[in-house]
């Protein structure tokens, strides 16, 4: 397998005051929600789909217990941005 160099970047917000609303930019087509008690299967889905183009591979084989341990850490939260398409279906666009 060919190796590639990768840079991992994290988004860190230490205070809710650091959050800037995007609703004014995109109107009612976007909904952002925090996911509580996330099932490992949904985390895996988001991780694989969102990370596909970025070659996210290091957490693909995590067990359900590893995922739950990760998500239960203080300071870790999972947010999903839903974009309403013209067909009115809502699809998760980001997360992890």
DOLO-60135 format. One record per residue (C-alpha): residue number from 1; residue in one letter; x, y, z. Coordinates in nm, 3 decimals. Layout:
BEGIN
resi,resn,c1,c2,c3
NUM,A,X,Y,Z
...
***
This chain:
BEGIN
resi,resn,c1,c2,c3
1,X,0.000,0.000,0.000
2,X,0.129,0.344,-0.092
3,X,0.193,0.582,0.197
4,X,0.083,0.942,0.190
5,X,0.164,1.226,0.427
6,X,-0.138,1.364,0.609
7,X,-0.206,1.658,0.837
8,X,-0.477,1.622,1.100
9,X,-0.663,1.938,1.196
10,X,-0.907,1.973,1.485
11,X,-1.173,2.231,1.552
12,X,-1.158,2.342,1.911
13,X,-1.410,2.570,2.076
14,X,-1.354,2.629,2.445
15,X,-1.657,2.852,2.495
16,X,-2.005,2.871,2.340
17,X,-1.925,3.239,2.276
18,X,-1.679,3.126,2.008
19,X,-1.964,2.984,1.798
20,X,-2.061,3.195,1.498
21,X,-2.405,3.128,1.353
22,X,-2.419,3.021,0.989
23,X,-2.798,3.038,0.970
24,X,-2.789,3.398,0.847
25,X,-2.568,3.293,0.557
26,X,-2.768,2.999,0.424
27,X,-3.118,3.061,0.556
28,X,-3.355,2.780,0.645
29,X,-3.188,2.520,0.421
30,X,-2.940,2.428,0.695
31,X,-2.990,2.273,1.034
32,X,-2.705,2.199,1.276
33,X,-2.773,1.969,1.569
34,X,-2.573,1.808,1.845
35,X,-2.599,1.431,1.858
36,X,-2.640,1.283,2.205
37,X,-2.602,0.910,2.280
38,X,-2.478,0.851,1.928
39,X,-2.496,0.487,1.818
40,X,-2.162,0.347,1.706
41,X,-2.316,0.262,1.368
42,X,-2.409,0.628,1.302
43,X,-2.064,0.748,1.411
44,X,-1.907,0.492,1.178
45,X,-2.132,0.604,0.892
46,X,-2.041,0.971,0.943
47,X,-1.673,0.891,0.984
48,X,-1.659,0.690,0.661
49,X,-1.874,0.921,0.451
50,X,-1.738,1.256,0.570
51,X,-1.380,1.130,0.579
52,X,-1.378,0.943,0.248
53,X,-1.230,1.230,0.044
54,X,-0.986,1.309,0.324
55,X,-0.857,0.952,0.359
56,X,-0.974,0.910,0.719
57,X,-0.881,0.554,0.804
58,X,-0.746,0.539,1.159
59,X,-1.087,0.496,1.330
60,X,-1.257,0.278,1.069
61,X,-1.194,-0.044,1.259
62,X,-1.280,0.088,1.604
63,X,-1.513,-0.135,1.803
64,X,-1.841,0.000,1.938
65,X,-1.675,0.018,2.280
66,X,-1.386,0.229,2.143
67,X,-1.630,0.466,1.974
68,X,-1.837,0.505,2.290
69,X,-1.523,0.562,2.499
70,X,-1.411,0.832,2.255
71,X,-1.749,1.007,2.248
72,X,-1.784,0.999,2.627
73,X,-1.462,1.194,2.685
74,X,-1.506,1.540,2.838
75,X,-1.483,1.806,2.571
76,X,-1.585,1.574,2.286
77,X,-1.916,1.641,2.115
78,X,-2.062,1.538,1.782
79,X,-2.249,1.787,1.565
80,X,-2.414,1.721,1.230
81,X,-2.503,1.974,0.964
82,X,-2.812,1.882,0.764
83,X,-2.870,2.050,0.429
84,X,-3.221,2.043,0.290
85,X,-3.204,1.970,-0.082
86,X,-3.451,2.074,-0.345
87,X,-3.620,1.735,-0.304
88,X,-3.677,1.816,0.068
89,X,-3.471,1.522,0.191
90,X,-3.227,1.595,0.470
91,X,-2.882,1.446,0.440
92,X,-2.598,1.470,0.692
93,X,-2.317,1.676,0.542
94,X,-2.060,1.699,0.820
95,X,-1.973,1.555,1.148
96,X,-1.709,1.394,1.369
***
